[in-house]
Amino acid sequence: MPLLVEGRRVRLPQSAGDLVRAHPPLEERARLLRGQSVQHMGPQGLLYVQQRELAVTSPKDGSISILGSDDATTCHIVVLRHTGNGATCLTHCDGSDTKAEVPLIMNSIKSFSDHAQCGRLELHLVGGFSDDRQLSQKLTHQLLSEFDGQEEDIHLVTLCVTELNDREENENHFPVIYGIAVNVKTAEIYRAAFQDRGPEEELRAARALTGGPMISIYDAKTEQLRIEPFSWVPFPHVDFWLQQDDKQILENFSTSPLAEPPHFVEHIRSTLMFLKKYPSPTNTLFPGNKALLYKKNEDGGLWEKISSPGS
């Protein structure tokens, strides 16, 4: 079944701008989201989702109440929610394999859903801008097309992407919104920035930088963040890249060098240092080739490592 806005089928392909102009409530919602001030999120009840990760949970979760992600320039942050049981999935998509990722998002929500249950699937897409290479535009089109091709009715509620999330300054373009959070219990979506991107921030960033596919990082049944063992080949020319200046790092590691947040280069350098330190992660980072498991501590703020179950 199709992608719907206000109960009507969306006609694709069309640009995000044309789509919201045809549906004034979408345009108004994007305007309100852009106009919000950024909320700086603490670690309490937070599950941070990095690039090429997805996390899904429901209001029954006693540990996690907020899903969030930021640092999206040409990337899009996707939220899919079932209004009946409140199951909510947040994903940070970079366009690497949208065709494979959308079914993962759909299945993550279905794993919670009793299909006889009342309610509907609601979709929120945020991120990207009018970048020179039109990568944002391409990703918007891919996501809309893939969700439109799913069997279930999906109701597009928020569309604040590409030209709808663009601001211009000195003839350069930038995203307005770089990050969002969703409150799993209230369904509220708002602009957000995050200090705490753990646990295992560098390991997870290294997985994305070395081309790892989209993975689910959270088990809502056990309320544990779970990183399954994975490996990478030694990163090519890592010493060369670590010697380069900030401009070279930006131009070679960013899809949109002028629009990156200030900490981008530092983040890439620390990830490259991590890859240099661990050229082959299987045994060093995953002892016994077991998953790394984390759970929120008693007051819900900090992630604590828990020992892996037996082999």
C-alpha positions as CSV (number, residue, x, y, z in Angstrom):
1,M,0.0,0.0,0.0
2,P,1.1,3.6,-0.6
3,L,2.6,6.4,1.4
4,L,-0.2,8.7,2.5
5,V,-0.5,12.3,3.6
6,E,-3.8,13.3,5.2
7,G,-5.2,10.1,4.0
8,R,-4.4,10.8,0.4
9,R,-1.8,8.9,-1.7
10,V,1.4,10.7,-2.3
11,R,2.3,11.1,-6.0
12,L,5.9,10.3,-6.6
13,P,8.4,11.2,-7.8
14,Q,8.2,14.9,-6.8
15,S,10.5,17.1,-4.8
16,A,10.1,17.6,-1.0
17,G,9.2,21.2,-1.7
18,D,6.4,20.3,-4.2
19,L,5.1,17.7,-1.8
20,V,4.7,20.1,1.2
21,R,3.2,22.8,-1.1
22,A,0.5,20.3,-2.1
23,H,-0.1,19.5,1.6
24,P,-0.1,22.7,3.8
25,P,-0.1,20.8,7.2
26,L,3.2,19.2,6.2
27,E,4.6,22.6,5.4
28,E,3.4,24.1,8.7
29,R,4.9,21.2,10.7
30,A,8.2,21.6,9.0
31,R,8.1,25.4,9.7
32,L,7.4,24.8,13.4
33,L,10.2,22.2,13.7
34,R,12.7,24.6,12.1
35,G,11.6,27.4,14.4
36,Q,12.3,25.4,17.6
37,S,15.4,26.1,19.7
38,V,17.8,23.2,20.0
39,Q,17.4,21.2,23.2
40,H,20.8,20.0,24.7
41,M,20.1,16.5,25.8
42,G,21.6,14.9,28.9
43,P,22.2,11.1,29.2
44,Q,19.0,10.4,31.3
45,G,16.9,7.8,29.6
46,L,18.7,8.5,26.3
47,L,19.7,6.0,23.6
48,Y,22.0,7.8,21.0
49,V,21.9,6.4,17.5
50,Q,24.9,6.8,15.3
51,Q,25.1,6.8,11.5
52,R,24.0,3.5,9.9
53,E,22.4,2.4,13.2
54,L,18.7,1.9,14.1
55,A,17.1,1.5,17.5
56,V,13.6,0.6,18.3
57,T,11.7,0.5,21.6
58,S,8.2,1.2,23.1
59,P,6.7,3.1,26.0
60,K,6.9,0.0,28.1
61,D,10.7,0.4,28.2
62,G,11.9,1.1,31.8
63,S,15.4,2.3,30.8
64,I,15.0,4.3,27.5
65,S,12.5,7.1,27.0
66,I,14.5,9.2,24.4
67,L,15.9,8.1,21.0
68,G,18.1,10.6,19.3
69,S,20.7,11.3,16.7
70,D,22.6,14.4,15.3
71,D,25.4,15.5,13.0
72,A,23.2,14.9,10.0
73,T,24.3,17.1,7.0
74,T,23.3,15.2,3.8
75,C,22.1,12.3,6.0
76,H,18.4,11.9,7.0
77,I,17.1,10.9,10.4
78,V,14.1,8.7,10.1
79,V,11.4,8.1,12.8
80,L,8.7,5.5,12.3
81,R,6.1,5.0,15.0
82,H,3.1,2.8,15.5
83,T,0.4,4.9,17.1
84,G,-1.3,1.8,18.7
85,N,1.5,0.4,20.8
86,G,3.9,3.3,20.6
87,A,6.7,1.2,19.1
88,T,9.2,3.8,17.8
89,C,12.2,3.3,15.6
90,L,14.9,6.0,15.0
91,T,17.5,5.5,12.2
92,H,20.3,7.7,10.9
93,C,20.4,7.0,7.1
94,D,23.3,8.1,4.8
95,G,22.1,6.7,1.5
96,S,24.5,3.8,1.4
97,D,21.8,1.1,1.0
98,T,18.3,2.7,1.4
99,K,16.7,-0.2,-0.4
100,A,17.9,-2.7,2.2
101,E,17.5,-0.3,5.2
102,V,13.8,0.6,4.8
103,P,12.7,-3.1,5.2
104,L,14.9,-3.3,8.4
105,I,13.1,-0.3,9.8
106,M,9.7,-1.8,8.9
107,N,10.5,-5.1,10.4
108,S,11.8,-3.6,13.6
109,I,8.4,-2.0,14.2
110,K,6.6,-5.2,13.2
111,S,8.5,-7.1,15.9
112,F,6.4,-5.2,18.4
113,S,3.2,-5.0,16.6
114,D,0.1,-7.1,17.1
115,H,-1.3,-6.6,13.6
116,A,-4.9,-6.8,14.8
117,Q,-4.1,-3.8,16.9
118,C,-5.7,-0.4,16.3
119,G,-3.3,2.4,15.2
120,R,-1.3,3.4,12.2
121,L,2.3,3.8,11.1
122,E,3.5,7.4,11.1
123,L,6.7,8.5,9.4
124,H,8.9,11.5,10.1
125,L,11.9,12.4,7.9
126,V,14.3,15.2,8.9
127,G,17.7,16.2,7.6
128,G,19.7,17.1,4.5
129,F,19.9,20.5,2.8
130,S,20.4,21.9,-0.7
131,D,23.9,20.6,-1.1
132,D,26.0,21.1,-4.3
133,R,26.2,17.4,-5.1
134,Q,22.4,16.9,-4.6
135,L,23.1,13.9,-2.2
136,S,20.3,15.1,0.1
137,Q,17.8,15.3,-2.7
138,K,18.7,11.8,-3.9
139,L,18.3,10.4,-0.4
140,T,15.0,12.1,0.1
141,H,13.8,10.6,-3.1
142,Q,15.1,7.1,-2.2
143,L,13.4,7.1,1.2
144,L,10.1,8.4,-0.1
145,S,10.1,5.8,-2.9
146,E,11.1,2.9,-0.6
147,F,8.5,3.7,2.0
148,D,5.9,4.1,-0.8
149,G,6.7,0.6,-2.0
150,Q,6.0,-1.1,1.3
151,E,2.9,-3.3,1.8
152,E,1.5,-1.3,4.8
153,D,-0.1,2.1,4.7
154,I,2.5,4.6,6.0
155,H,1.3,8.1,7.0
156,L,3.9,10.8,6.3
157,V,3.5,13.3,9.2
158,T,6.8,15.2,9.2
159,L,8.9,16.1,6.1
160,C,11.7,18.6,6.9
161,V,14.3,17.5,4.5
162,T,16.7,18.9,1.8
163,E,15.3,22.3,0.5
164,L,12.8,22.4,3.5
165,N,15.8,22.2,5.9
166,D,18.1,24.6,4.1
167,R,19.5,28.0,5.1
168,E,21.9,30.1,3.0
169,E,24.7,32.2,4.4
170,N,27.3,34.1,2.2
171,E,26.1,32.0,-0.8
172,N,26.8,28.7,1.1
173,H,24.1,26.3,2.1
174,F,23.7,24.6,5.5
175,P,21.1,22.5,7.2
176,V,18.8,24.2,9.7
177,I,18.3,21.1,11.7
178,Y,21.3,18.7,12.4
179,G,19.7,16.5,15.0
180,I,16.4,15.4,16.5
181,A,15.1,13.4,19.5
182,V,11.9,11.5,19.9
183,N,10.2,11.0,23.3
184,V,9.1,7.4,23.0
185,K,6.4,7.9,25.7
186,T,4.8,11.1,24.4
187,A,5.7,10.8,20.7
188,E,7.1,14.4,20.7
189,I,9.8,15.1,18.2
190,Y,12.1,18.1,18.7
191,R,15.4,19.6,17.6
192,A,18.2,18.3,19.7
193,A,22.0,18.1,20.3
194,F,23.9,15.5,22.3
195,Q,27.0,15.5,24.4
196,D,26.8,11.8,25.3
197,R,27.1,9.6,22.2
198,G,28.1,6.4,24.0
199,P,28.6,3.7,24.8
200,E,31.5,2.6,22.6
201,E,31.3,5.8,20.5
202,E,34.6,5.2,18.7
203,L,33.9,1.6,18.0
204,R,30.5,2.3,16.5
205,A,31.9,5.3,14.5
206,A,34.7,3.0,13.2
207,R,32.2,0.5,12.0
208,A,30.4,3.2,9.9
209,L,33.6,4.7,8.6
210,T,34.8,1.3,7.4
211,G,31.6,0.6,5.5
212,G,29.6,-1.5,7.9
213,P,25.9,-2.0,7.0
214,M,22.9,-0.7,8.9
215,I,22.5,-2.6,12.2
216,S,20.0,-2.6,15.1
217,I,21.8,-1.8,18.4
218,Y,19.2,-2.2,21.1
219,D,17.2,-5.1,22.5
220,A,14.1,-3.7,24.0
221,K,13.1,-7.0,25.6
222,T,16.2,-7.1,27.8
223,E,16.7,-3.3,27.8
224,Q,20.3,-3.8,26.6
225,L,22.4,-2.0,24.1
226,R,24.0,-4.9,22.1
227,I,26.9,-4.7,19.7
228,E,27.5,-8.0,17.9
229,P,31.1,-8.9,16.9
230,F,32.1,-7.5,13.6
231,S,35.4,-7.0,11.8
232,W,37.1,-4.6,9.3
233,V,40.1,-4.8,7.2
234,P,42.9,-2.5,8.3
235,F,42.0,1.1,7.2
236,P,44.1,2.0,4.1
237,H,46.8,4.7,4.5
238,V,45.7,5.5,8.1
239,D,49.0,7.2,8.9
240,F,48.8,9.3,5.8
241,W,45.3,10.6,6.7
242,L,46.3,11.3,10.3
243,Q,49.1,13.6,9.0
244,Q,46.7,15.7,6.9
245,D,45.4,19.1,7.9
246,D,41.8,19.9,8.7
247,K,41.0,21.1,5.2
248,Q,42.1,17.7,3.7
249,I,40.2,15.7,6.3
250,L,37.0,17.7,5.6
251,E,37.3,17.5,1.8
252,N,38.0,13.7,1.8
253,F,35.8,12.4,4.6
254,S,32.7,14.7,4.3
255,T,29.9,14.7,1.8
256,S,29.4,18.4,2.5
257,P,32.7,20.0,3.8
258,L,31.3,23.5,4.3
259,A,28.3,22.4,6.3
260,E,29.8,20.1,8.9
261,P,29.5,20.9,12.7
262,P,32.7,22.2,14.3
263,H,33.7,18.9,15.9
264,F,33.6,16.9,12.7
265,V,37.4,16.9,12.0
266,E,38.2,16.0,15.6
267,H,35.6,13.1,15.4
268,I,37.2,11.8,12.2
269,R,40.7,12.0,13.7
270,S,39.7,10.1,16.8
271,T,38.0,7.4,14.7
272,L,41.1,7.1,12.5
273,M,43.3,6.8,15.7
274,F,41.0,4.1,16.9
275,L,41.3,2.2,13.6
276,K,45.1,2.5,13.8
277,K,45.1,1.2,17.3
278,Y,42.8,-1.8,16.4
279,P,43.6,-2.8,12.8
280,S,41.7,-6.1,13.4
281,P,39.0,-5.8,16.1
282,T,37.6,-9.3,16.4
283,N,39.6,-10.6,19.3
284,T,40.9,-7.4,20.9
285,L,37.5,-5.6,21.1
286,F,35.2,-8.6,21.2
287,P,36.9,-11.0,23.7
288,G,35.8,-14.6,23.0
289,N,34.0,-13.2,19.9
290,K,31.1,-12.3,22.1
291,A,28.7,-9.4,21.8
292,L,29.3,-6.3,24.0
293,L,26.3,-5.6,26.2
294,Y,25.4,-2.5,28.1
295,K,22.5,-1.5,30.3
296,K,21.5,1.8,31.9
297,N,22.4,2.1,35.5
298,E,19.9,2.4,38.3
299,D,19.1,6.1,37.8
300,G,19.0,5.7,34.0
301,G,21.9,8.1,33.2
302,L,25.0,6.1,32.5
303,W,25.6,3.0,30.4
304,E,27.2,0.2,32.4
305,K,29.0,-2.8,30.7
306,I,27.5,-6.2,31.7
307,S,29.4,-9.4,31.2
308,S,28.5,-11.4,28.1
309,P,26.5,-14.6,28.7
310,G,28.4,-17.9,28.2
311,S,29.5,-19.0,24.8
